[in-house]
Amino acid sequence: MVMKIFIVVTVLAAIFLLITPTISNMDKGAVTGDHRATAAPFQDGSYLGKLAARQAQPAHVDTGRWATAADRKSFADGYTAAYDEALAHMVQQKASDPSNVAAAAYKDGLYFGKRDAELHRPANLASVRWAQSQNEESFVLGYRQAYADATNSWFAKAKGTSQTWLIR
C-alpha cells in the first residue's frame, strides 16, 4: 500500500514538473506577444486615433488620461498606428479616382497646405469653398497632411542648423 502511494506521488510530481515550464512559457508569450494590442490604453489610443483621422483632425496624442508611463506609451503607440493607418486608407480612397470631385478637393488641399507651410503662413482653413461637406472634408484632409508634412520637413532641415540662423 505504501509502495502504491509512493508510485502515485512520484508520477504526479513528474507530471507537474513537466507541465510547469510549458505553462510558464505560455504566460510569457502572452505578455510579450499581443498583450499591447489587447491592452486598454492601446485600444483606447487606437479608437481615438482612427476617430481623429476620419474627422480630418490633426494628430493630437493626449496621453494625460493614463497614469503610468507604460500605459501612456501604449496609448500613444495605438493612437499613432491607427491614425496613420486610417489616414493612409483615406488618402488612397480620395486620390484613387482622378475624376472624383473629392479627389480634386483633396489635391487642392495638398497644394494650398504645402504652399502655406512653405511660406511660413499659419494654417488657414477658413478659405475652403467647396459646395458639399464631403468635398470640404477632402480639402481639409489634404491641406492638413501637406501642411504638417511641409512644416515637419522645414523643422527637420532647421534642426541641423545653428540657432542664430533661426533667430534671423
Contacts in CASP RR format, 6 or more apart in sequence:
PFRMAT RR
TARGET T0000
AUTHOR 0000-0000-0000
METHOD contacts of the structure
MODEL  1
MVMKIFIVVTVLAAIFLLITPTISNMDKGAVTGDHRATAAPFQDGSYLGK
LAARQAQPAHVDTGRWATAADRKSFADGYTAAYDEALAHMVQQKASDPSN
VAAAAYKDGLYFGKRDAELHRPANLASVRWAQSQNEESFVLGYRQAYADA
TNSWFAKAKGTSQTWLIR
36 42 0 8 1.000
36 74 0 8 1.000
36 77 0 8 1.000
37 43 0 8 1.000
39 71 0 8 1.000
39 74 0 8 1.000
40 71 0 8 1.000
41 66 0 8 1.000
41 71 0 8 1.000
41 72 0 8 1.000
41 74 0 8 1.000
41 75 0 8 1.000
42 74 0 8 1.000
42 75 0 8 1.000
42 77 0 8 1.000
42 78 0 8 1.000
43 78 0 8 1.000
44 65 0 8 1.000
44 75 0 8 1.000
45 75 0 8 1.000
45 76 0 8 1.000
45 78 0 8 1.000
45 79 0 8 1.000
45 82 0 8 1.000
46 78 0 8 1.000
46 79 0 8 1.000
46 81 0 8 1.000
46 82 0 8 1.000
47 82 0 8 1.000
48 62 0 8 1.000
48 79 0 8 1.000
48 82 0 8 1.000
49 59 0 8 1.000
49 78 0 8 1.000
49 79 0 8 1.000
49 80 0 8 1.000
49 82 0 8 1.000
49 83 0 8 1.000
49 86 0 8 1.000
50 82 0 8 1.000
50 83 0 8 1.000
50 85 0 8 1.000
50 86 0 8 1.000
52 58 0 8 1.000
52 59 0 8 1.000
52 60 0 8 1.000
52 79 0 8 1.000
52 83 0 8 1.000
53 59 0 8 1.000
53 82 0 8 1.000
53 83 0 8 1.000
53 84 0 8 1.000
53 86 0 8 1.000
53 87 0 8 1.000
53 90 0 8 1.000
54 86 0 8 1.000
54 90 0 8 1.000
56 137 0 8 1.000
56 140 0 8 1.000
56 141 0 8 1.000
56 144 0 8 1.000
57 144 0 8 1.000
58 144 0 8 1.000
58 148 0 8 1.000
59 79 0 8 1.000
59 80 0 8 1.000
59 83 0 8 1.000
59 148 0 8 1.000
61 75 0 8 1.000
61 76 0 8 1.000
61 79 0 8 1.000
61 80 0 8 1.000
63 72 0 8 1.000
63 73 0 8 1.000
63 75 0 8 1.000
63 76 0 8 1.000
64 72 0 8 1.000
65 75 0 8 1.000
66 72 0 8 1.000
66 74 0 8 1.000
66 75 0 8 1.000
87 141 0 8 1.000
87 145 0 8 1.000
90 141 0 8 1.000
91 106 0 8 1.000
91 141 0 8 1.000
91 142 0 8 1.000
91 145 0 8 1.000
94 100 0 8 1.000
94 102 0 8 1.000
94 103 0 8 1.000
94 106 0 8 1.000
94 138 0 8 1.000
94 141 0 8 1.000
94 142 0 8 1.000
95 103 0 8 1.000
95 106 0 8 1.000
95 107 0 8 1.000
96 103 0 8 1.000
97 103 0 8 1.000
98 104 0 8 1.000
101 132 0 8 1.000
101 135 0 8 1.000
102 134 0 8 1.000
102 135 0 8 1.000
102 138 0 8 1.000
103 138 0 8 1.000
104 135 0 8 1.000
105 130 0 8 1.000
105 135 0 8 1.000
105 136 0 8 1.000
105 138 0 8 1.000
105 139 0 8 1.000
106 138 0 8 1.000
106 139 0 8 1.000
106 141 0 8 1.000
106 142 0 8 1.000
107 142 0 8 1.000
108 139 0 8 1.000
109 138 0 8 1.000
109 139 0 8 1.000
109 140 0 8 1.000
109 141 0 8 1.000
109 142 0 8 1.000
109 143 0 8 1.000
109 146 0 8 1.000
110 142 0 8 1.000
110 143 0 8 1.000
110 145 0 8 1.000
110 146 0 8 1.000
111 146 0 8 1.000
112 127 0 8 1.000
112 143 0 8 1.000
112 146 0 8 1.000
113 123 0 8 1.000
113 142 0 8 1.000
113 143 0 8 1.000
113 144 0 8 1.000
113 146 0 8 1.000
113 147 0 8 1.000
113 150 0 8 1.000
114 146 0 8 1.000
114 147 0 8 1.000
114 149 0 8 1.000
114 150 0 8 1.000
116 122 0 8 1.000
116 123 0 8 1.000
116 124 0 8 1.000
116 147 0 8 1.000
117 123 0 8 1.000
117 146 0 8 1.000
117 147 0 8 1.000
117 148 0 8 1.000
117 149 0 8 1.000
117 150 0 8 1.000
117 151 0 8 1.000
117 154 0 8 1.000
118 150 0 8 1.000
118 154 0 8 1.000
120 154 0 8 1.000
123 143 0 8 1.000
123 144 0 8 1.000
123 147 0 8 1.000
125 140 0 8 1.000
125 143 0 8 1.000
128 136 0 8 1.000
128 139 0 8 1.000
128 140 0 8 1.000
130 136 0 8 1.000
130 138 0 8 1.000
130 139 0 8 1.000
158 165 0 8 1.000
158 166 0 8 1.000
END
